[in-house]
């Protein structure tokens, strides 16, 4: 019996061993099969994701073939204009364009406009502005359909209430994602563009009238210029518009300075921009602050004025001009400069990549010299008028601010001269209508004509230290042939010499009726030299020919910028006596500020 149990035990052990062997083998096989299944599943999922990404990329590439035109045409429709600048024709159906525009907005990645190092070096820019503009036009369209065009939203979903709610959620997602990604520095003061625009609306609701005011941004370096400008506005031109002085913290303008300015000038406030854009303006350049100041203003209509911009009339008069009211944005042109310079060609090439020719609006195509390589300068940002109540204007201002931001501005400033061109270019990229005052920047100062002998002799100069033949009081009127010019001031020598009319001085601008309006650079003849020699303000010239050749000569140590108008009879004028009186008062104020010091001057005169 014991032997039988022992045999059974041995058999049982053998069976158990065999069972364990088969069980272990089965488990190993199962794990192998499971691992293969898992790997196969992961591979299939990766393949699906890859296929999905490829599908999205393919669809985006298809949409991008026409997205620029689709967006432009849709924005023209929203603006009430067609691509050609005429009223939008009734046959245009926005629904078809909308389908592609909205699909693009849902698929495109907001941050895919930042170039790689290799791409950046190849294209000479850090940002792919073409891609950026597409995203921001998508954002502007989504914003307008969601917030300002309710009837259009209903039309796009064929009055389907449920579809309308779905579309609203999608549009909100688009605007939130784009704004947080592209404008992270809006936080924490403004989380969205909507917050900024609502803030304007809320302030307007509390007032029965439109708020119009002057926005200035300057630091201690330009304080004397600003005090001269503000004193003249209040005491010479009797301008009563409220003034905002924007600065970037106490290192820009100390608290004692801002207190003195608020105390001295009535209806004047100071704004610390660090409280508005702390994540961006912790570092800034001298040009970069302007668009941020306009964004942070409390005014419905902001008239931005540089510290050294001086007026011959109250700047408030610009608000009622037809030029401004037609688009709610008014800019002024700079001089036609460096037309043949290599840098002009480089700038035109940069613009061709950032904003290709086929995207140009009819207005920009006919007006902007920079796009055509006819000048390296187009806008003078010393004075700008913008209606901040219009959402498209605020969207364009944000793009301008982005161009002047820490992340982007070095590449922009390498292509264009500082902040100047970023304002109109942002408007143009987002298809926001804008207008420029007529003519291009001229000069205000004194006649400094050139003379050359008919036989080919050297030039003689009509200036303080040279040949006085250019002084009209020295010319024998019996032998002169008068041009039919403004005030009959343009004359031609009758003694065998040829006169080349030039006006030398500060950068000068006219209003809608071509009347003298403002200039910049202060009252010194050579501000950069700081030689305390005052400009002789006798004549002014304006450039009326956008296709003019190089008509400017650069300043040197003795002479300011000089302009040689192509049509002196139409483009040169004698300053009227009331203008000379105003300018004389400017000079007297400047002398008092320099003699007394700015703080003593403010305490004594205000």
C-alpha positions as CSV (number, residue, x, y, z in Angstrom):
1,X,0.0,0.0,0.0
2,X,2.9,2.3,0.9
3,X,4.5,1.5,-2.5
4,X,1.3,2.2,-4.3
5,X,1.0,5.7,-2.7
6,X,4.7,6.3,-3.5
7,X,4.1,5.4,-7.1
8,X,1.1,7.7,-7.2
9,X,3.1,10.5,-5.8
10,X,5.8,10.1,-8.4
11,X,3.2,10.0,-11.2
12,X,1.4,13.0,-9.8
13,X,4.7,14.9,-9.6
14,X,5.4,14.0,-13.2
15,X,2.0,15.1,-14.3
16,X,2.3,18.3,-12.4
17,X,5.7,19.0,-13.9
18,X,4.2,18.4,-17.4
19,X,1.2,20.6,-16.6
20,X,3.5,23.4,-15.3
21,X,5.6,23.1,-18.5
22,X,2.6,23.4,-20.8
23,X,1.1,26.2,-18.7
24,X,4.4,28.2,-18.7
25,X,4.8,27.6,-22.4
26,X,1.2,28.7,-23.0
27,X,1.7,31.9,-20.9
28,X,4.8,32.8,-22.8
29,X,3.1,32.3,-26.1
30,X,0.2,34.3,-24.9
31,X,2.4,37.2,-23.8
32,X,4.2,37.1,-27.2
33,X,0.9,37.1,-29.0
34,X,-0.4,40.0,-26.8
35,X,2.7,42.0,-27.3
36,X,2.4,41.5,-31.0
37,X,-1.2,42.6,-30.9
38,X,-0.3,45.7,-28.8
39,X,2.5,46.6,-31.1
40,X,0.2,46.1,-34.1
41,X,-2.5,48.3,-32.5
42,X,0.0,51.1,-31.7
43,X,1.4,50.8,-35.2
44,X,-2.1,51.0,-36.6
45,X,-3.0,54.0,-34.4
46,X,0.2,55.8,-35.4
47,X,-0.6,55.1,-39.0
48,X,-4.1,56.5,-38.5
49,X,-2.7,59.6,-36.8
50,X,-0.1,60.0,-39.5
51,X,-2.7,59.5,-42.2
52,X,-5.0,62.0,-40.4
53,X,-2.2,64.6,-40.2
54,X,-1.4,64.0,-43.8
55,X,-5.0,64.4,-44.7
56,X,-5.2,67.7,-42.8
57,X,-2.0,69.0,-44.3
58,X,-3.2,68.1,-47.8
59,X,-6.5,69.8,-47.2
60,X,-4.7,72.9,-45.9
61,X,-2.5,73.0,-48.9
62,X,-5.5,72.9,-51.1
63,X,-7.2,75.6,-49.2
64,X,-4.1,77.8,-49.2
65,X,-4.1,77.9,-53.0
66,X,-7.0,80.4,-52.8
67,X,-7.3,81.4,-49.1
68,X,-5.7,84.8,-49.6
69,X,-8.1,85.8,-52.3
70,X,-11.0,84.2,-50.4
71,X,-10.2,86.2,-47.3
72,X,-9.6,89.5,-49.1
73,X,-12.8,89.2,-51.1
74,X,-14.8,88.4,-47.9
75,X,-13.3,91.3,-46.0
76,X,-14.0,93.6,-49.0
77,X,-17.6,92.4,-48.8
78,X,-17.7,93.2,-45.0
79,X,-16.2,96.6,-45.8
80,X,-18.8,97.2,-48.5
81,X,-16.2,97.4,-51.2
82,X,-14.9,95.1,-53.9
83,X,-11.3,94.3,-54.7
84,X,-11.2,97.2,-57.2
85,X,-12.3,99.7,-54.6
86,X,-15.8,100.1,-56.0
87,X,-18.9,99.1,-54.2
88,X,-19.3,95.4,-53.9
89,X,-21.4,94.0,-56.7
90,X,-24.6,92.3,-55.6
91,X,-23.7,89.0,-57.4
92,X,-21.0,88.2,-54.9
93,X,-22.1,85.3,-52.7
94,X,-20.1,85.3,-49.4
95,X,-21.4,81.8,-48.4
96,X,-19.1,80.0,-50.8
97,X,-16.0,81.9,-49.7
98,X,-17.0,81.5,-46.1
99,X,-17.0,77.7,-46.3
100,X,-13.4,77.7,-47.3
101,X,-12.4,80.5,-44.9
102,X,-14.0,78.9,-41.9
103,X,-12.6,75.4,-42.7
104,X,-9.1,76.9,-43.0
105,X,-9.5,78.6,-39.6
106,X,-10.5,75.3,-37.9
107,X,-7.6,73.3,-39.5
108,X,-4.7,75.7,-39.4
109,X,-2.2,75.7,-36.5
110,X,-2.0,79.2,-35.0
111,X,1.7,79.2,-34.3
112,X,3.0,77.8,-37.6
113,X,4.2,81.2,-38.8
114,X,7.5,81.2,-36.9
115,X,10.3,80.3,-39.3
116,X,13.1,77.8,-38.5
117,X,16.6,79.1,-38.2
118,X,17.4,77.8,-41.7
119,X,14.3,79.4,-43.2
120,X,14.9,82.7,-41.3
121,X,18.4,83.0,-42.7
122,X,17.2,82.2,-46.2
123,X,14.3,84.6,-46.2
124,X,15.9,87.3,-44.0
125,X,12.9,87.4,-41.6
126,X,12.0,85.6,-38.4
127,X,8.3,85.5,-39.1
128,X,6.5,84.3,-42.2
129,X,4.3,87.3,-42.5
130,X,2.3,85.8,-45.3
131,X,1.2,82.9,-43.0
132,X,0.8,85.3,-40.0
133,X,-1.5,87.5,-42.1
134,X,-3.6,84.6,-43.1
135,X,-4.2,83.6,-39.5
136,X,-5.0,87.2,-38.4
137,X,-7.4,87.7,-41.3
138,X,-9.1,84.5,-40.2
139,X,-9.3,85.9,-36.7
140,X,-10.6,89.3,-37.9
141,X,-13.3,87.6,-40.0
142,X,-14.3,85.2,-37.2
143,X,-14.5,88.2,-34.8
144,X,-16.7,90.3,-37.2
145,X,-19.1,87.4,-38.0
146,X,-19.3,86.5,-34.3
147,X,-19.7,90.0,-32.7
148,X,-20.5,92.7,-35.3
149,X,-22.3,91.0,-38.2
150,X,-25.2,89.0,-36.6
151,X,-27.4,89.1,-39.7
152,X,-24.5,87.7,-41.7
153,X,-24.1,84.9,-39.2
154,X,-27.7,83.9,-39.7
155,X,-27.3,84.0,-43.4
156,X,-24.3,81.7,-43.3
157,X,-26.2,79.0,-41.5
158,X,-29.4,79.6,-43.4
159,X,-31.2,80.8,-40.2
160,X,-30.7,77.4,-38.5
161,X,-30.7,78.1,-34.8
162,X,-28.9,75.0,-33.8
163,X,-26.3,75.5,-36.5
164,X,-25.9,79.1,-35.4
165,X,-25.0,78.0,-31.9
166,X,-22.5,75.5,-33.2
167,X,-20.9,78.1,-35.4
168,X,-20.7,80.7,-32.6
169,X,-18.8,78.1,-30.4
170,X,-16.4,77.4,-33.3
171,X,-15.8,81.1,-33.9
172,X,-15.2,81.8,-30.2
173,X,-12.7,78.9,-30.2
174,X,-10.9,80.3,-33.2
175,X,-10.6,83.8,-31.9
176,X,-9.6,82.7,-28.4
177,X,-6.9,80.3,-29.7
178,X,-5.5,82.7,-32.2
179,X,-5.3,85.7,-29.8
180,X,-3.8,83.7,-26.9
181,X,-1.2,82.2,-29.2
182,X,-0.2,85.3,-31.3
183,X,-0.8,88.0,-28.7
184,X,0.2,86.4,-25.3
185,X,1.1,89.8,-23.9
186,X,-2.5,91.0,-23.9
187,X,-2.8,89.2,-20.6
188,X,-3.4,89.9,-17.8
189,X,-4.9,93.3,-18.4
190,X,-6.7,92.3,-21.6
191,X,-7.3,88.6,-22.2
192,X,-8.8,89.2,-25.6
193,X,-9.3,91.8,-28.3
194,X,-13.0,91.8,-27.3
195,X,-12.0,93.0,-23.8
196,X,-10.2,96.1,-25.3
197,X,-13.0,97.0,-27.7
198,X,-15.7,96.4,-25.0
199,X,-13.7,98.8,-22.8
200,X,-13.9,101.5,-25.5
201,X,-17.7,100.8,-25.8
202,X,-18.3,101.0,-22.1
203,X,-16.5,104.3,-21.9
204,X,-18.5,105.6,-24.8
205,X,-21.8,104.5,-23.2
206,X,-21.1,106.7,-20.2
207,X,-20.6,109.8,-22.4
208,X,-23.1,111.4,-24.8
209,X,-20.3,112.5,-27.1
210,X,-17.4,110.9,-28.9
211,X,-14.2,111.3,-27.0
212,X,-11.4,112.7,-29.0
213,X,-8.0,113.2,-27.6
214,X,-4.2,113.5,-28.2
215,X,-2.0,110.6,-27.4
216,X,1.7,111.2,-26.9
217,X,4.5,108.8,-25.8
218,X,7.9,110.0,-24.8
219,X,10.6,109.6,-22.2
220,X,12.9,112.0,-20.4
221,X,15.1,112.3,-23.5
222,X,12.4,114.1,-25.4
223,X,10.8,116.0,-22.5
224,X,11.8,119.5,-23.6
225,X,10.4,118.8,-27.1
226,X,7.1,117.6,-25.6
227,X,6.8,120.6,-23.3
228,X,7.3,122.9,-26.2
229,X,4.6,121.1,-28.2
230,X,2.1,120.9,-25.4
231,X,2.6,124.5,-24.4
232,X,2.0,125.6,-28.0
233,X,-1.1,123.5,-28.2
234,X,-2.6,125.1,-25.2
235,X,-1.3,128.7,-25.4
236,X,-0.7,129.4,-29.1
237,X,-3.3,127.2,-30.9
238,X,-5.9,127.2,-28.1
239,X,-6.3,123.5,-28.4
240,X,-8.6,122.1,-25.7
241,X,-8.4,118.4,-26.5
242,X,-7.5,116.2,-23.6
243,X,-3.9,114.9,-23.7
244,X,-2.6,111.5,-22.6
245,X,1.1,111.1,-21.9
246,X,2.1,107.5,-22.2
247,X,5.4,106.2,-20.7
248,X,7.0,102.9,-19.7
249,X,7.5,103.0,-16.0
250,X,9.5,105.3,-13.8
251,X,12.8,104.7,-15.7
252,X,11.1,106.3,-18.8
253,X,9.4,109.2,-17.0
254,X,10.0,109.5,-13.2
255,X,7.0,110.1,-11.0
256,X,8.1,113.7,-10.2
257,X,8.0,114.4,-14.0
258,X,4.6,112.9,-14.6
259,X,3.2,114.8,-11.6
260,X,4.7,118.1,-12.9
261,X,3.2,117.5,-16.4
262,X,-0.3,116.8,-15.0
263,X,-0.1,119.8,-12.8
264,X,1.1,122.2,-15.5
265,X,-1.2,121.2,-18.3
266,X,-5.0,121.3,-18.0
267,X,-7.0,118.2,-18.9
268,X,-3.8,116.0,-19.1
269,X,-3.3,112.5,-17.7
270,X,-0.3,110.2,-17.7
271,X,-0.5,106.5,-18.5
272,X,2.0,103.9,-17.3
273,X,2.0,101.3,-20.1
274,X,3.6,98.7,-17.8
275,X,0.3,98.4,-16.1
276,X,-1.3,97.5,-19.5
277,X,1.3,95.3,-21.1
278,X,3.7,94.1,-18.4
279,X,4.8,90.9,-20.2
280,X,5.8,92.9,-23.3
281,X,7.1,96.3,-22.4
282,X,9.5,95.2,-19.7
283,X,11.9,95.8,-22.6
284,X,11.3,98.3,-25.4
285,X,13.0,100.5,-28.0
286,X,12.5,104.2,-28.6
287,X,10.2,103.5,-31.6
288,X,8.3,100.4,-30.4
289,X,5.9,102.0,-27.8
290,X,3.6,104.0,-30.2
291,X,1.1,101.2,-31.1
292,X,0.9,100.1,-27.5
293,X,0.1,103.7,-26.4
294,X,-2.7,103.9,-29.0
295,X,-4.1,100.6,-27.9
296,X,-4.1,101.6,-24.2
297,X,-5.7,105.0,-24.8
298,X,-9.2,105.8,-23.4
299,X,-10.2,107.9,-26.4
300,X,-12.7,106.9,-29.1
301,X,-10.6,108.8,-31.7
302,X,-7.0,109.1,-30.9
303,X,-4.7,111.7,-32.5
304,X,-1.2,110.4,-32.0
305,X,1.4,113.2,-31.9
306,X,5.2,112.8,-31.7
307,X,6.9,114.9,-29.0
308,X,8.6,117.0,-31.7
309,X,5.6,117.5,-34.0
310,X,4.6,121.2,-34.2
311,X,1.4,122.5,-35.7
312,X,0.3,125.6,-37.5
313,X,-3.3,125.0,-36.7
314,X,-5.3,123.2,-34.0
315,X,-4.9,119.5,-34.7
316,X,-8.6,119.0,-33.8
317,X,-9.5,120.4,-37.2
318,X,-8.3,117.1,-38.8
319,X,-11.2,115.2,-37.4
320,X,-13.8,116.7,-39.7
321,X,-11.8,116.3,-42.9
322,X,-13.3,114.1,-45.7
323,X,-10.0,112.2,-45.9
324,X,-10.2,111.0,-42.4
325,X,-14.0,110.4,-42.2
326,X,-13.9,108.2,-45.3
327,X,-12.0,105.4,-43.6
328,X,-11.7,106.4,-39.9
329,X,-7.9,106.3,-40.4
330,X,-5.6,109.1,-41.5
331,X,-1.9,108.9,-42.1
332,X,0.7,111.2,-43.6
333,X,3.4,110.3,-46.1
334,X,7.2,110.6,-45.5
335,X,9.6,111.9,-48.1
336,X,10.6,110.2,-51.3
337,X,14.1,109.1,-50.3
338,X,16.7,106.6,-51.4
339,X,14.8,105.6,-54.5
340,X,18.0,104.3,-56.2
341,X,19.6,102.9,-53.0
342,X,20.3,99.2,-52.7
343,X,18.4,99.2,-49.3
344,X,15.2,100.2,-51.1
345,X,15.4,97.2,-53.4
346,X,16.0,95.0,-50.3
347,X,13.0,96.5,-48.6
348,X,10.8,96.0,-51.7
349,X,12.0,92.3,-51.8
350,X,11.2,91.8,-48.1
351,X,7.7,93.3,-48.7
352,X,7.2,91.1,-51.7
353,X,7.6,88.1,-49.5
354,X,5.6,89.5,-46.6
355,X,2.7,90.9,-48.7
356,X,3.0,89.7,-52.3
357,X,1.9,92.0,-55.2
358,X,-1.3,90.0,-56.0
359,X,-2.6,90.8,-52.5
360,X,-2.2,94.6,-52.7
361,X,-5.4,96.6,-52.4
362,X,-6.3,99.0,-55.2
363,X,-5.5,101.9,-52.9
364,X,-2.1,100.6,-51.9
365,X,-1.2,99.7,-55.4
366,X,-1.9,103.2,-56.7
367,X,-0.6,105.1,-53.7
368,X,2.2,103.3,-51.8
369,X,5.7,104.0,-53.2
370,X,7.4,101.5,-50.9
371,X,5.6,98.5,-52.5
372,X,6.8,99.5,-55.9
373,X,10.3,100.3,-54.8
374,X,9.9,104.0,-55.6
375,X,11.1,105.1,-52.1
376,X,12.4,103.4,-49.0
377,X,10.1,105.6,-46.9
378,X,6.3,105.9,-47.1
379,X,4.6,106.7,-43.8
380,X,5.5,109.5,-41.4
381,X,4.2,108.3,-38.1
382,X,4.7,111.6,-36.3
383,X,0.9,112.3,-36.6
384,X,-1.8,109.6,-37.0
385,X,-5.6,109.7,-36.5
386,X,-7.4,106.4,-35.7
387,X,-11.0,105.7,-34.8
388,X,-10.5,103.0,-32.1
389,X,-14.3,102.2,-32.0
390,X,-13.9,100.3,-35.3
391,X,-12.9,96.6,-34.5
392,X,-10.9,96.2,-37.8
393,X,-8.8,99.2,-36.8
394,X,-8.0,97.7,-33.4
395,X,-7.1,94.4,-35.0
396,X,-4.7,96.2,-37.3
397,X,-3.2,98.1,-34.4
398,X,-2.5,94.8,-32.6
399,X,-0.7,93.6,-35.7
400,X,1.4,96.8,-35.7
401,X,2.1,96.2,-32.0
402,X,3.2,92.7,-32.8
403,X,5.6,94.0,-35.5
404,X,7.1,96.3,-32.9
405,X,7.2,93.6,-30.2
406,X,10.4,92.2,-28.7
407,X,10.0,88.9,-30.5
408,X,9.5,90.4,-34.0
409,X,10.8,94.0,-34.3
410,X,14.5,93.3,-35.0
411,X,13.7,91.6,-38.3
412,X,11.1,94.3,-39.2
413,X,13.4,97.2,-38.3
414,X,16.1,95.7,-40.5
415,X,13.8,95.9,-43.4
416,X,12.0,99.2,-42.8
417,X,12.9,102.2,-40.8
418,X,11.6,101.7,-37.3
419,X,7.9,101.7,-36.5
420,X,6.7,104.0,-39.4
421,X,5.7,101.5,-42.0
422,X,4.1,99.0,-39.6
423,X,0.9,101.0,-39.2
424,X,-0.3,101.2,-42.9
425,X,1.2,97.8,-43.6
426,X,-0.8,96.2,-40.8
427,X,-4.0,97.8,-42.2
428,X,-3.1,96.7,-45.7
429,X,-2.4,93.1,-44.6
430,X,-5.7,92.8,-42.8
431,X,-7.6,94.6,-45.6
432,X,-8.6,97.5,-43.3
433,X,-9.3,100.7,-45.3
434,X,-6.9,103.6,-44.6
435,X,-6.2,106.9,-46.3
436,X,-3.2,109.3,-46.5
437,X,-3.4,113.0,-46.6
438,X,-2.7,114.4,-50.1
439,X,0.9,114.8,-51.3
440,X,4.1,113.6,-49.9
441,X,6.3,115.1,-47.2
442,X,8.0,118.3,-48.2
443,X,10.3,120.8,-46.4
444,X,9.7,124.0,-44.5
445,X,12.5,126.4,-43.9
446,X,14.3,128.6,-46.4
447,X,15.0,128.8,-50.1
448,X,18.5,127.6,-51.0
449,X,18.5,127.5,-54.7
450,X,21.2,126.2,-56.9
451,X,22.5,128.0,-60.1
452,X,24.6,126.7,-62.9
453,X,25.9,128.5,-65.9
454,X,24.4,127.8,-69.3
455,X,28.0,126.9,-70.3
456,X,28.2,124.2,-67.7
457,X,29.8,126.1,-64.8
458,X,29.7,124.9,-61.2
459,X,26.6,125.3,-59.0
460,X,26.4,128.4,-56.8
461,X,24.2,128.3,-53.6
462,X,21.7,130.8,-52.4
463,X,22.1,130.5,-48.7
464,X,23.4,132.7,-45.8
465,X,27.0,132.3,-46.7
466,X,26.8,132.1,-50.4
467,X,25.5,133.8,-53.6
468,X,22.5,136.0,-52.8
469,X,21.1,135.8,-56.3
470,X,18.4,133.6,-55.1
471,X,17.0,136.3,-52.8
472,X,14.0,137.6,-54.6
473,X,14.6,141.1,-53.3
474,X,18.0,141.1,-55.2
475,X,16.5,140.1,-58.5
476,X,15.7,142.7,-61.2
477,X,12.0,142.1,-61.8
478,X,12.3,143.6,-65.3
479,X,14.5,140.8,-66.5
480,X,12.7,138.0,-64.6
481,X,10.2,135.6,-66.1
482,X,7.7,134.8,-63.3
483,X,6.3,131.3,-63.0
484,X,2.6,131.3,-62.2
485,X,3.1,129.8,-58.8
486,X,1.6,130.2,-55.3
487,X,2.1,133.8,-54.3
488,X,4.1,134.3,-57.6
489,X,7.2,133.4,-55.6
490,X,8.9,131.1,-58.1
491,X,11.3,133.1,-60.3
492,X,13.8,132.3,-63.0
493,X,17.0,134.1,-63.5
494,X,17.1,136.2,-66.7
495,X,20.9,136.6,-66.9
496,X,21.9,133.3,-68.6
497,X,22.0,131.2,-65.5
498,X,19.7,128.4,-64.7
499,X,18.1,128.2,-61.3
500,X,17.3,124.9,-59.5
501,X,14.8,125.7,-56.8
502,X,15.4,124.1,-53.5
503,X,13.8,124.4,-50.1
504,X,15.8,123.3,-47.1
505,X,14.4,122.6,-43.6
506,X,12.3,120.4,-41.5
507,X,9.9,117.7,-42.7
508,X,6.6,119.4,-43.6
509,X,3.0,118.3,-44.2
510,X,-0.1,119.9,-45.5
511,X,-3.8,119.2,-44.9
512,X,-6.6,118.2,-47.3
513,X,-6.6,121.6,-49.0
514,X,-2.8,121.6,-49.3
515,X,-2.5,124.2,-46.6
516,X,0.4,124.2,-44.2
517,X,-0.5,122.0,-41.2
518,X,2.4,120.6,-39.3
519,X,6.1,119.8,-39.3
520,X,8.4,117.7,-37.1
521,X,11.9,118.1,-35.8
522,X,11.4,121.1,-33.6
523,X,12.7,124.6,-34.2
524,X,16.4,124.1,-34.6
525,X,18.0,124.1,-38.1
526,X,20.2,121.1,-37.2
527,X,18.5,119.3,-34.3
528,X,20.9,116.4,-34.4
529,X,23.9,118.7,-34.2
530,X,22.3,120.5,-31.2
531,X,24.0,123.7,-32.4
532,X,21.2,126.0,-31.1
533,X,20.9,127.7,-34.6
534,X,17.2,128.3,-35.3
535,X,15.6,127.5,-38.6
536,X,14.7,130.3,-40.9
537,X,11.0,129.7,-41.6
538,X,10.3,131.5,-44.9
539,X,9.2,129.0,-47.5
540,X,7.7,125.6,-47.8
541,X,7.6,122.9,-50.5
542,X,5.3,119.9,-50.9
543,X,5.9,116.9,-53.1
544,X,2.9,116.2,-55.3
545,X,4.5,113.7,-57.6
546,X,4.6,110.1,-56.3
547,X,6.8,109.1,-59.3
548,X,9.3,111.9,-58.7
549,X,13.0,111.1,-59.0
550,X,15.3,111.5,-56.1
551,X,14.5,115.1,-55.1
552,X,16.1,115.1,-51.7
553,X,19.6,115.8,-50.5
554,X,20.7,114.5,-47.1
555,X,21.6,116.9,-44.3
556,X,25.2,117.6,-43.5
557,X,26.9,119.4,-40.7
558,X,25.9,122.8,-42.2
559,X,22.7,122.3,-44.1
560,X,19.4,120.5,-43.2
561,X,17.6,118.2,-45.6
562,X,16.9,120.0,-49.0
563,X,14.1,119.2,-51.4
564,X,14.2,120.1,-55.1
565,X,10.5,120.0,-56.3
566,X,9.8,118.8,-59.8
567,X,7.2,121.4,-60.3
568,X,8.1,124.5,-58.3
569,X,5.2,126.6,-59.6
570,X,2.8,124.2,-57.9
571,X,4.8,122.9,-55.1
572,X,6.6,125.9,-53.4
573,X,4.9,128.5,-51.3
574,X,5.8,131.5,-49.2
575,X,4.7,131.1,-45.6
576,X,2.0,133.5,-44.7
577,X,2.5,136.1,-42.0
578,X,0.3,134.4,-39.4
579,X,2.4,131.2,-39.9
580,X,5.6,133.2,-39.2
581,X,4.1,134.7,-36.1
582,X,3.1,131.3,-34.7
583,X,6.6,130.0,-35.5
584,X,8.2,133.0,-33.8
585,X,6.2,132.1,-30.6
586,X,7.5,128.5,-30.8
587,X,11.0,129.8,-30.9
588,X,10.4,132.1,-27.9
589,X,8.9,129.3,-25.9
590,X,11.9,127.0,-26.8
591,X,14.3,129.7,-25.6
592,X,12.5,130.1,-22.3
593,X,12.5,126.3,-21.7
594,X,16.3,126.1,-22.4
595,X,17.1,129.2,-20.3
596,X,14.9,128.4,-17.2
597,X,15.0,124.6,-17.3
598,X,11.8,122.7,-18.0
599,X,10.6,122.4,-14.4
600,X,11.0,126.1,-13.6
601,X,9.4,127.0,-16.9
602,X,6.4,124.8,-16.1
603,X,6.1,126.3,-12.6
604,X,6.3,129.9,-13.9
605,X,4.2,129.7,-17.1
606,X,1.4,127.2,-16.3
